[in-house]
């Protein structure tokens, strides 16, 4: 069993980006739109600022009160997007419940949408017309490239059909492999489907859901579902039992997570250079 080290790979990407940025006469700035007060989310944003410093990209946080209306937030987002100094824009999720999330995400033009979450950017990606991939897709692509995992002709099972993991990963894989199955809550006998998979990619946020008896010998297991359980960050995969069966596995933390952050910066440079 080989551990796919996302943390080490993210560091490799950052050193490439740092070199890229240092050679460029252009100044890059990532705008982060943050709504409300949330210690965990603010910690994430702080991490992005630190990484920005590390690679030479300015990260500017636009912090709005939780009481802001959808209309006001959309118009402020549009202003931030059109500010020339901002090379890329991300809306820090989750947004407060009263905000119309998709309407805000749609205010980011594809040219600056580093997360690929606006309807237009997703549309471009779904038909293969995007220069970049959604961050989780990009993270998995980087891992598969690094560890020489080929999806062609493999039976791939995606657990969950959420907007951040399941849907974009399915869009990408359906172009690459003819045998893709997406398991949702309505799917009967998910365990039987998982047992036949050569590659499992999970993003359901249920700690330890996938156990060793659901995985066939030699399967590749990518855990992109994180949740908090007993004060710890846990993945969808019961690591101890699954690692005895899998050929490759991502840890949580330290697998897909660090790479999704790296992809924000990599995507931003790819769009800004266009």
ChimeraX commands (.cxc) that place a marker at each C-alpha (Angstrom):
marker #1 position 0.00,0.00,0.00 radius 0.5
marker #1 position 1.38,3.39,-1.05 radius 0.5
marker #1 position 0.37,6.55,0.76 radius 0.5
marker #1 position -0.35,9.44,-1.63 radius 0.5
marker #1 position 1.24,12.39,0.14 radius 0.5
marker #1 position -0.72,15.51,-0.82 radius 0.5
marker #1 position 1.21,17.72,1.58 radius 0.5
marker #1 position 4.59,16.98,-0.02 radius 0.5
marker #1 position 3.11,17.40,-3.50 radius 0.5
marker #1 position 1.54,20.76,-2.52 radius 0.5
marker #1 position 4.97,21.98,-1.36 radius 0.5
marker #1 position 6.43,20.97,-4.73 radius 0.5
marker #1 position 3.70,22.98,-6.51 radius 0.5
marker #1 position 4.36,26.01,-4.28 radius 0.5
marker #1 position 8.06,26.01,-5.11 radius 0.5
marker #1 position 7.21,25.88,-8.85 radius 0.5
marker #1 position 4.72,28.74,-8.41 radius 0.5
marker #1 position 7.24,30.80,-6.42 radius 0.5
marker #1 position 9.74,30.45,-9.26 radius 0.5
marker #1 position 7.07,31.38,-11.80 radius 0.5
marker #1 position 5.96,34.47,-9.87 radius 0.5
marker #1 position 9.53,35.65,-9.25 radius 0.5
marker #1 position 10.23,35.58,-13.01 radius 0.5
marker #1 position 7.14,37.64,-13.82 radius 0.5
marker #1 position 7.04,41.41,-13.87 radius 0.5
marker #1 position 3.31,41.19,-13.17 radius 0.5
marker #1 position 1.90,41.57,-9.65 radius 0.5
marker #1 position -0.73,38.99,-8.71 radius 0.5
marker #1 position -3.49,39.39,-6.15 radius 0.5
marker #1 position -6.05,36.89,-4.89 radius 0.5
marker #1 position -9.24,38.41,-3.48 radius 0.5
marker #1 position -11.04,36.39,-0.80 radius 0.5
marker #1 position -14.63,37.36,0.01 radius 0.5
marker #1 position -15.47,36.40,3.59 radius 0.5
marker #1 position -18.89,36.84,5.21 radius 0.5
marker #1 position -19.58,36.70,8.95 radius 0.5
marker #1 position -17.47,35.50,11.87 radius 0.5
marker #1 position -16.31,31.90,12.05 radius 0.5
marker #1 position -13.03,30.96,13.76 radius 0.5
marker #1 position -12.48,27.79,11.66 radius 0.5
marker #1 position -13.09,29.57,8.34 radius 0.5
marker #1 position -10.92,32.51,9.39 radius 0.5
marker #1 position -8.12,30.04,10.14 radius 0.5
marker #1 position -8.44,28.68,6.56 radius 0.5
marker #1 position -8.25,32.21,5.17 radius 0.5
marker #1 position -5.20,32.96,7.33 radius 0.5
marker #1 position -3.54,29.85,5.87 radius 0.5
marker #1 position -4.20,31.13,2.32 radius 0.5
marker #1 position -2.59,34.47,3.25 radius 0.5
marker #1 position 0.51,32.65,4.56 radius 0.5
marker #1 position 0.77,30.56,1.38 radius 0.5
marker #1 position 0.34,33.73,-0.68 radius 0.5
marker #1 position 3.32,35.28,1.14 radius 0.5
marker #1 position 5.30,32.08,0.56 radius 0.5
marker #1 position 4.76,32.15,-3.23 radius 0.5
marker #1 position 4.76,35.92,-3.73 radius 0.5
marker #1 position 1.04,36.43,-4.31 radius 0.5
marker #1 position -0.81,39.13,-2.38 radius 0.5
marker #1 position -3.97,37.76,-0.70 radius 0.5
marker #1 position -6.52,40.44,0.09 radius 0.5
marker #1 position -9.49,39.58,2.32 radius 0.5
marker #1 position -12.75,41.50,1.89 radius 0.5
marker #1 position -14.66,40.86,5.12 radius 0.5
marker #1 position -18.40,41.56,5.24 radius 0.5
marker #1 position -20.80,41.35,8.21 radius 0.5
marker #1 position -23.15,38.35,8.47 radius 0.5
marker #1 position -26.12,40.77,8.22 radius 0.5
marker #1 position -25.29,41.76,4.60 radius 0.5
marker #1 position -28.09,41.06,2.12 radius 0.5
marker #1 position -27.67,38.90,-1.01 radius 0.5
marker #1 position -28.26,41.94,-3.23 radius 0.5
marker #1 position -25.62,44.04,-1.47 radius 0.5
marker #1 position -23.12,41.17,-1.39 radius 0.5
marker #1 position -23.63,40.46,-5.08 radius 0.5
marker #1 position -23.01,44.09,-6.03 radius 0.5
marker #1 position -19.91,44.31,-3.78 radius 0.5
marker #1 position -18.64,41.03,-5.27 radius 0.5
marker #1 position -19.08,42.40,-8.80 radius 0.5
marker #1 position -17.01,45.49,-7.82 radius 0.5
marker #1 position -14.23,43.30,-6.36 radius 0.5
marker #1 position -14.23,41.08,-9.47 radius 0.5
marker #1 position -13.88,44.06,-11.78 radius 0.5
marker #1 position -11.06,45.62,-9.77 radius 0.5
marker #1 position -8.09,45.25,-12.11 radius 0.5
marker #1 position -5.54,44.45,-9.37 radius 0.5
marker #1 position -7.48,41.31,-8.39 radius 0.5
marker #1 position -6.17,38.49,-10.60 radius 0.5
marker #1 position -8.49,35.90,-9.07 radius 0.5
marker #1 position -11.49,35.90,-6.73 radius 0.5
marker #1 position -12.80,33.28,-4.33 radius 0.5
marker #1 position -15.98,33.27,-2.29 radius 0.5
marker #1 position -15.13,31.62,1.01 radius 0.5
marker #1 position -17.76,28.96,1.69 radius 0.5
marker #1 position -20.04,28.26,3.49 radius 0.5
marker #1 position -22.00,31.50,3.24 radius 0.5
marker #1 position -24.68,32.40,5.82 radius 0.5
marker #1 position -28.01,30.60,5.23 radius 0.5
marker #1 position -29.91,33.72,4.09 radius 0.5
marker #1 position -27.49,34.41,1.22 radius 0.5
marker #1 position -28.35,33.10,-2.27 radius 0.5
marker #1 position -25.10,31.20,-2.71 radius 0.5
marker #1 position -25.21,30.48,-6.46 radius 0.5
marker #1 position -26.15,34.07,-7.27 radius 0.5
marker #1 position -22.99,35.26,-5.44 radius 0.5
marker #1 position -20.79,32.59,-7.07 radius 0.5
marker #1 position -22.19,33.62,-10.48 radius 0.5
marker #1 position -20.97,37.20,-9.91 radius 0.5
marker #1 position -17.40,35.94,-10.44 radius 0.5
marker #1 position -16.46,35.96,-14.13 radius 0.5
marker #1 position -14.85,32.73,-15.48 radius 0.5
marker #1 position -11.61,34.64,-16.19 radius 0.5
marker #1 position -11.16,35.18,-12.43 radius 0.5
marker #1 position -13.08,32.18,-11.05 radius 0.5
marker #1 position -10.20,30.15,-9.60 radius 0.5
marker #1 position -12.57,27.77,-7.78 radius 0.5
marker #1 position -14.65,27.07,-10.95 radius 0.5
marker #1 position -17.94,27.50,-9.08 radius 0.5
marker #1 position -19.90,30.01,-11.18 radius 0.5
marker #1 position -22.48,28.55,-13.58 radius 0.5
marker #1 position -20.49,29.79,-16.59 radius 0.5
marker #1 position -17.17,28.37,-15.36 radius 0.5
marker #1 position -18.78,25.00,-14.55 radius 0.5
marker #1 position -20.41,24.99,-18.00 radius 0.5
marker #1 position -17.05,25.65,-19.69 radius 0.5
marker #1 position -15.43,22.88,-17.65 radius 0.5
marker #1 position -18.20,20.36,-18.37 radius 0.5
marker #1 position -17.68,20.68,-22.14 radius 0.5
marker #1 position -13.87,20.64,-21.89 radius 0.5
marker #1 position -13.48,24.36,-22.66 radius 0.5
marker #1 position -11.86,25.46,-19.40 radius 0.5
marker #1 position -8.16,26.22,-18.94 radius 0.5
marker #1 position -8.42,25.06,-15.33 radius 0.5
marker #1 position -10.25,22.39,-13.31 radius 0.5
marker #1 position -12.29,22.76,-10.09 radius 0.5
marker #1 position -9.84,22.59,-7.17 radius 0.5
marker #1 position -10.73,19.06,-5.97 radius 0.5
marker #1 position -10.52,17.72,-9.54 radius 0.5
marker #1 position -7.17,19.48,-10.01 radius 0.5
marker #1 position -5.92,18.01,-6.71 radius 0.5
marker #1 position -6.85,14.45,-7.75 radius 0.5
marker #1 position -5.33,14.96,-11.22 radius 0.5
marker #1 position -2.05,16.08,-9.58 radius 0.5
marker #1 position -2.03,12.99,-7.34 radius 0.5
marker #1 position -2.76,10.63,-10.24 radius 0.5
marker #1 position -0.02,12.25,-12.35 radius 0.5
marker #1 position 2.51,12.07,-9.52 radius 0.5
marker #1 position 1.75,8.42,-8.67 radius 0.5
marker #1 position 1.20,7.37,-12.31 radius 0.5
marker #1 position -2.39,6.19,-11.82 radius 0.5
marker #1 position -4.26,5.83,-15.12 radius 0.5
marker #1 position -8.06,6.03,-15.03 radius 0.5
marker #1 position -8.63,4.85,-18.60 radius 0.5
marker #1 position -10.55,1.59,-18.74 radius 0.5
marker #1 position -10.83,1.40,-14.94 radius 0.5
marker #1 position -14.10,0.97,-13.04 radius 0.5
marker #1 position -14.35,4.22,-11.07 radius 0.5
marker #1 position -16.87,4.73,-8.28 radius 0.5
marker #1 position -17.60,8.20,-6.89 radius 0.5
marker #1 position -19.30,8.35,-3.52 radius 0.5
marker #1 position -21.55,11.41,-3.28 radius 0.5
marker #1 position -22.78,13.90,-5.88 radius 0.5
marker #1 position -22.09,17.20,-4.11 radius 0.5
marker #1 position -21.16,20.42,-5.88 radius 0.5
marker #1 position -17.59,20.48,-4.53 radius 0.5
marker #1 position -16.49,16.86,-5.01 radius 0.5
marker #1 position -18.90,14.37,-6.63 radius 0.5
marker #1 position -20.31,16.44,-9.50 radius 0.5
marker #1 position -17.10,18.02,-10.82 radius 0.5
marker #1 position -15.13,14.78,-10.39 radius 0.5
marker #1 position -17.84,12.89,-12.34 radius 0.5
marker #1 position -17.75,15.51,-15.14 radius 0.5
marker #1 position -14.00,15.06,-15.49 radius 0.5
marker #1 position -13.95,11.26,-15.26 radius 0.5
marker #1 position -16.79,10.72,-17.71 radius 0.5
marker #1 position -14.50,12.27,-20.33 radius 0.5
marker #1 position -11.61,9.98,-19.32 radius 0.5
marker #1 position -13.12,6.61,-18.46 radius 0.5
marker #1 position -16.20,4.84,-19.83 radius 0.5
marker #1 position -16.99,3.06,-16.53 radius 0.5
marker #1 position -17.99,5.71,-13.96 radius 0.5
marker #1 position -20.62,5.07,-11.28 radius 0.5
marker #1 position -21.88,7.76,-8.89 radius 0.5
marker #1 position -23.36,6.55,-5.61 radius 0.5
marker #1 position -25.92,8.80,-3.91 radius 0.5
marker #1 position -28.10,8.26,-0.84 radius 0.5
marker #1 position -30.76,6.70,-3.10 radius 0.5
marker #1 position -28.40,4.09,-4.61 radius 0.5
marker #1 position -29.34,0.55,-3.53 radius 0.5
marker #1 position -26.53,-1.75,-2.26 radius 0.5
marker #1 position -23.68,0.80,-2.38 radius 0.5
marker #1 position -21.33,-1.72,-0.69 radius 0.5
marker #1 position -21.68,-4.14,-3.64 radius 0.5
marker #1 position -20.82,-1.38,-6.13 radius 0.5
marker #1 position -17.80,-0.27,-4.09 radius 0.5
marker #1 position -16.46,-3.83,-3.97 radius 0.5
marker #1 position -16.15,-3.88,-7.79 radius 0.5
marker #1 position -14.33,-0.54,-8.06 radius 0.5
marker #1 position -10.73,-0.22,-9.26 radius 0.5
marker #1 position -10.73,3.41,-8.08 radius 0.5
marker #1 position -12.91,4.88,-5.29 radius 0.5
marker #1 position -13.24,8.65,-4.82 radius 0.5
marker #1 position -15.30,9.71,-1.82 radius 0.5
marker #1 position -16.69,13.12,-0.85 radius 0.5
marker #1 position -19.64,12.49,1.49 radius 0.5
marker #1 position -18.30,13.81,4.81 radius 0.5
marker #1 position -19.24,10.69,6.82 radius 0.5
marker #1 position -16.34,9.74,9.10 radius 0.5
marker #1 position -15.07,6.20,8.57 radius 0.5
marker #1 position -17.95,5.19,6.26 radius 0.5
marker #1 position -15.82,3.10,3.87 radius 0.5
marker #1 position -14.36,0.05,5.59 radius 0.5
marker #1 position -11.92,-2.60,4.38 radius 0.5
marker #1 position -14.67,-5.13,3.60 radius 0.5
marker #1 position -16.17,-2.70,1.03 radius 0.5
marker #1 position -12.92,-2.42,-0.95 radius 0.5
marker #1 position -11.41,-4.93,-3.35 radius 0.5
marker #1 position -7.78,-5.97,-3.15 radius 0.5
marker #1 position -5.52,-3.45,-4.93 radius 0.5
marker #1 position -8.07,-0.64,-5.28 radius 0.5
marker #1 position -6.98,3.02,-5.39 radius 0.5
marker #1 position -8.81,4.98,-2.66 radius 0.5
marker #1 position -9.05,8.79,-2.71 radius 0.5
marker #1 position -10.63,10.32,0.39 radius 0.5
marker #1 position -11.91,13.83,-0.38 radius 0.5
marker #1 position -14.53,13.93,2.37 radius 0.5
marker #1 position -13.57,15.68,5.58 radius 0.5
marker #1 position -15.61,16.18,8.70 radius 0.5
marker #1 position -14.97,16.77,12.36 radius 0.5
marker #1 position -15.44,13.89,14.76 radius 0.5
marker #1 position -14.45,13.97,18.44 radius 0.5
marker #1 position -12.44,17.14,17.83 radius 0.5
marker #1 position -10.39,15.55,15.04 radius 0.5
marker #1 position -10.50,15.98,11.27 radius 0.5
marker #1 position -11.64,12.66,9.85 radius 0.5
marker #1 position -12.12,11.30,6.35 radius 0.5
marker #1 position -14.83,9.09,4.82 radius 0.5
marker #1 position -12.41,6.15,4.83 radius 0.5
marker #1 position -11.61,3.96,7.81 radius 0.5
marker #1 position -7.90,4.26,7.14 radius 0.5
marker #1 position -6.66,1.29,9.20 radius 0.5
marker #1 position -8.90,-1.35,7.59 radius 0.5
marker #1 position -8.87,0.07,4.03 radius 0.5
marker #1 position -5.10,0.57,3.91 radius 0.5
marker #1 position -4.68,-3.21,4.32 radius 0.5
marker #1 position -6.56,-3.73,1.00 radius 0.5
marker #1 position -5.80,-0.71,-1.18 radius 0.5
marker #1 position -2.78,-0.26,-3.44 radius 0.5
marker #1 position -2.82,3.55,-3.10 radius 0.5
marker #1 position -4.62,5.63,-0.48 radius 0.5
marker #1 position -4.80,9.30,0.54 radius 0.5
marker #1 position -4.58,10.17,4.24 radius 0.5
marker #1 position -6.85,12.67,6.04 radius 0.5
marker #1 position -5.46,15.15,6.85 radius 0.5
marker #1 position -2.56,15.53,4.42 radius 0.5
marker #1 position -4.02,14.02,1.25 radius 0.5
marker #1 position -6.46,15.86,-1.03 radius 0.5
marker #1 position -6.90,18.85,1.34 radius 0.5
marker #1 position -3.51,20.57,1.00 radius 0.5
marker #1 position -3.64,20.13,-2.78 radius 0.5
marker #1 position -7.05,21.81,-3.15 radius 0.5
marker #1 position -5.50,24.92,-1.57 radius 0.5
marker #1 position -2.46,24.66,-3.86 radius 0.5
marker #1 position -4.81,24.46,-6.87 radius 0.5
marker #1 position -6.36,27.85,-5.98 radius 0.5
marker #1 position -2.97,29.50,-6.57 radius 0.5
marker #1 position -2.05,27.32,-9.54 radius 0.5
marker #1 position -5.44,28.06,-11.18 radius 0.5
marker #1 position -5.09,31.76,-10.52 radius 0.5
marker #1 position -1.73,31.95,-12.28 radius 0.5
marker #1 position -3.04,29.89,-15.21 radius 0.5
marker #1 position -5.95,32.33,-15.66 radius 0.5
marker #1 position -3.91,35.50,-15.04 radius 0.5
marker #1 position -1.31,34.53,-17.65 radius 0.5
marker #1 position -3.93,34.05,-20.36 radius 0.5
marker link #1:1,2 radius 0.2
marker link #1:2,3 radius 0.2
marker link #1:3,4 radius 0.2
marker link #1:4,5 radius 0.2
marker link #1:5,6 radius 0.2
marker link #1:6,7 radius 0.2
marker link #1:7,8 radius 0.2
marker link #1:8,9 radius 0.2
marker link #1:9,10 radius 0.2
marker link #1:10,11 radius 0.2
marker link #1:11,12 radius 0.2
marker link #1:12,13 radius 0.2
marker link #1:13,14 radius 0.2
marker link #1:14,15 radius 0.2
marker link #1:15,16 radius 0.2
marker link #1:16,17 radius 0.2
marker link #1:17,18 radius 0.2
marker link #1:18,19 radius 0.2
marker link #1:19,20 radius 0.2
marker link #1:20,21 radius 0.2
marker link #1:21,22 radius 0.2
marker link #1:22,23 radius 0.2
marker link #1:23,24 radius 0.2
marker link #1:24,25 radius 0.2
marker link #1:25,26 radius 0.2
marker link #1:26,27 radius 0.2
marker link #1:27,28 radius 0.2
marker link #1:28,29 radius 0.2
marker link #1:29,30 radius 0.2
marker link #1:30,31 radius 0.2
marker link #1:31,32 radius 0.2
marker link #1:32,33 radius 0.2
marker link #1:33,34 radius 0.2
marker link #1:34,35 radius 0.2
marker link #1:35,36 radius 0.2
marker link #1:36,37 radius 0.2
marker link #1:37,38 radius 0.2
marker link #1:38,39 radius 0.2
marker link #1:39,40 radius 0.2
marker link #1:40,41 radius 0.2
marker link #1:41,42 radius 0.2
marker link #1:42,43 radius 0.2
marker link #1:43,44 radius 0.2
marker link #1:44,45 radius 0.2
marker link #1:45,46 radius 0.2
marker link #1:46,47 radius 0.2
marker link #1:47,48 radius 0.2
marker link #1:48,49 radius 0.2
marker link #1:49,50 radius 0.2
marker link #1:50,51 radius 0.2
marker link #1:51,52 radius 0.2
marker link #1:52,53 radius 0.2
marker link #1:53,54 radius 0.2
marker link #1:54,55 radius 0.2
marker link #1:55,56 radius 0.2
marker link #1:56,57 radius 0.2
marker link #1:57,58 radius 0.2
marker link #1:58,59 radius 0.2
marker link #1:59,60 radius 0.2
marker link #1:60,61 radius 0.2
marker link #1:61,62 radius 0.2
marker link #1:62,63 radius 0.2
marker link #1:63,64 radius 0.2
marker link #1:64,65 radius 0.2
marker link #1:65,66 radius 0.2
marker link #1:66,67 radius 0.2
marker link #1:67,68 radius 0.2
marker link #1:68,69 radius 0.2
marker link #1:69,70 radius 0.2
marker link #1:70,71 radius 0.2
marker link #1:71,72 radius 0.2
marker link #1:72,73 radius 0.2
marker link #1:73,74 radius 0.2
marker link #1:74,75 radius 0.2
marker link #1:75,76 radius 0.2
marker link #1:76,77 radius 0.2
marker link #1:77,78 radius 0.2
marker link #1:78,79 radius 0.2
marker link #1:79,80 radius 0.2
marker link #1:80,81 radius 0.2
marker link #1:81,82 radius 0.2
marker link #1:82,83 radius 0.2
marker link #1:83,84 radius 0.2
marker link #1:84,85 radius 0.2
marker link #1:85,86 radius 0.2
marker link #1:86,87 radius 0.2
marker link #1:87,88 radius 0.2
marker link #1:88,89 radius 0.2
marker link #1:89,90 radius 0.2
marker link #1:90,91 radius 0.2
marker link #1:91,92 radius 0.2
marker link #1:92,93 radius 0.2
marker link #1:93,94 radius 0.2
marker link #1:94,95 radius 0.2
marker link #1:95,96 radius 0.2
marker link #1:96,97 radius 0.2
marker link #1:97,98 radius 0.2
marker link #1:98,99 radius 0.2
marker link #1:99,100 radius 0.2
marker link #1:100,101 radius 0.2
marker link #1:101,102 radius 0.2
marker link #1:102,103 radius 0.2
marker link #1:103,104 radius 0.2
marker link #1:104,105 radius 0.2
marker link #1:105,106 radius 0.2
marker link #1:106,107 radius 0.2
marker link #1:107,108 radius 0.2
marker link #1:108,109 radius 0.2
marker link #1:109,110 radius 0.2
marker link #1:110,111 radius 0.2
marker link #1:111,112 radius 0.2
marker link #1:112,113 radius 0.2
marker link #1:113,114 radius 0.2
marker link #1:114,115 radius 0.2
marker link #1:115,116 radius 0.2
marker link #1:116,117 radius 0.2
marker link #1:117,118 radius 0.2
marker link #1:118,119 radius 0.2
marker link #1:119,120 radius 0.2
marker link #1:120,121 radius 0.2
marker link #1:121,122 radius 0.2
marker link #1:122,123 radius 0.2
marker link #1:123,124 radius 0.2
marker link #1:124,125 radius 0.2
marker link #1:125,126 radius 0.2
marker link #1:126,127 radius 0.2
marker link #1:127,128 radius 0.2
marker link #1:128,129 radius 0.2
marker link #1:129,130 radius 0.2
marker link #1:130,131 radius 0.2
marker link #1:131,132 radius 0.2
marker link #1:132,133 radius 0.2
marker link #1:133,134 radius 0.2
marker link #1:134,135 radius 0.2
marker link #1:135,136 radius 0.2
marker link #1:136,137 radius 0.2
marker link #1:137,138 radius 0.2
marker link #1:138,139 radius 0.2
marker link #1:139,140 radius 0.2
marker link #1:140,141 radius 0.2
marker link #1:141,142 radius 0.2
marker link #1:142,143 radius 0.2
marker link #1:143,144 radius 0.2
marker link #1:144,145 radius 0.2
marker link #1:145,146 radius 0.2
marker link #1:146,147 radius 0.2
marker link #1:147,148 radius 0.2
marker link #1:148,149 radius 0.2
marker link #1:149,150 radius 0.2
marker link #1:150,151 radius 0.2
marker link #1:151,152 radius 0.2
marker link #1:152,153 radius 0.2
marker link #1:153,154 radius 0.2
marker link #1:154,155 radius 0.2
marker link #1:155,156 radius 0.2
marker link #1:156,157 radius 0.2
marker link #1:157,158 radius 0.2
marker link #1:158,159 radius 0.2
marker link #1:159,160 radius 0.2
marker link #1:160,161 radius 0.2
marker link #1:161,162 radius 0.2
marker link #1:162,163 radius 0.2
marker link #1:163,164 radius 0.2
marker link #1:164,165 radius 0.2
marker link #1:165,166 radius 0.2
marker link #1:166,167 radius 0.2
marker link #1:167,168 radius 0.2
marker link #1:168,169 radius 0.2
marker link #1:169,170 radius 0.2
marker link #1:170,171 radius 0.2
marker link #1:171,172 radius 0.2
marker link #1:172,173 radius 0.2
marker link #1:173,174 radius 0.2
marker link #1:174,175 radius 0.2
marker link #1:175,176 radius 0.2
marker link #1:176,177 radius 0.2
marker link #1:177,178 radius 0.2
marker link #1:178,179 radius 0.2
marker link #1:179,180 radius 0.2
marker link #1:180,181 radius 0.2
marker link #1:181,182 radius 0.2
marker link #1:182,183 radius 0.2
marker link #1:183,184 radius 0.2
marker link #1:184,185 radius 0.2
marker link #1:185,186 radius 0.2
marker link #1:186,187 radius 0.2
marker link #1:187,188 radius 0.2
marker link #1:188,189 radius 0.2
marker link #1:189,190 radius 0.2
marker link #1:190,191 radius 0.2
marker link #1:191,192 radius 0.2
marker link #1:192,193 radius 0.2
marker link #1:193,194 radius 0.2
marker link #1:194,195 radius 0.2
marker link #1:195,196 radius 0.2
marker link #1:196,197 radius 0.2
marker link #1:197,198 radius 0.2
marker link #1:198,199 radius 0.2
marker link #1:199,200 radius 0.2
marker link #1:200,201 radius 0.2
marker link #1:201,202 radius 0.2
marker link #1:202,203 radius 0.2
marker link #1:203,204 radius 0.2
marker link #1:204,205 radius 0.2
marker link #1:205,206 radius 0.2
marker link #1:206,207 radius 0.2
marker link #1:207,208 radius 0.2
marker link #1:208,209 radius 0.2
marker link #1:209,210 radius 0.2
marker link #1:210,211 radius 0.2
marker link #1:211,212 radius 0.2
marker link #1:212,213 radius 0.2
marker link #1:213,214 radius 0.2
marker link #1:214,215 radius 0.2
marker link #1:215,216 radius 0.2
marker link #1:216,217 radius 0.2
marker link #1:217,218 radius 0.2
marker link #1:218,219 radius 0.2
marker link #1:219,220 radius 0.2
marker link #1:220,221 radius 0.2
marker link #1:221,222 radius 0.2
marker link #1:222,223 radius 0.2
marker link #1:223,224 radius 0.2
marker link #1:224,225 radius 0.2
marker link #1:225,226 radius 0.2
marker link #1:226,227 radius 0.2
marker link #1:227,228 radius 0.2
marker link #1:228,229 radius 0.2
marker link #1:229,230 radius 0.2
marker link #1:230,231 radius 0.2
marker link #1:231,232 radius 0.2
marker link #1:232,233 radius 0.2
marker link #1:233,234 radius 0.2
marker link #1:234,235 radius 0.2
marker link #1:235,236 radius 0.2
marker link #1:236,237 radius 0.2
marker link #1:237,238 radius 0.2
marker link #1:238,239 radius 0.2
marker link #1:239,240 radius 0.2
marker link #1:240,241 radius 0.2
marker link #1:241,242 radius 0.2
marker link #1:242,243 radius 0.2
marker link #1:243,244 radius 0.2
marker link #1:244,245 radius 0.2
marker link #1:245,246 radius 0.2
marker link #1:246,247 radius 0.2
marker link #1:247,248 radius 0.2
marker link #1:248,249 radius 0.2
marker link #1:249,250 radius 0.2
marker link #1:250,251 radius 0.2
marker link #1:251,252 radius 0.2
marker link #1:252,253 radius 0.2
marker link #1:253,254 radius 0.2
marker link #1:254,255 radius 0.2
marker link #1:255,256 radius 0.2
marker link #1:256,257 radius 0.2
marker link #1:257,258 radius 0.2
marker link #1:258,259 radius 0.2
marker link #1:259,260 radius 0.2
marker link #1:260,261 radius 0.2
marker link #1:261,262 radius 0.2
marker link #1:262,263 radius 0.2
marker link #1:263,264 radius 0.2
marker link #1:264,265 radius 0.2
marker link #1:265,266 radius 0.2
marker link #1:266,267 radius 0.2
marker link #1:267,268 radius 0.2
marker link #1:268,269 radius 0.2
marker link #1:269,270 radius 0.2
marker link #1:270,271 radius 0.2
marker link #1:271,272 radius 0.2
marker link #1:272,273 radius 0.2
marker link #1:273,274 radius 0.2
view
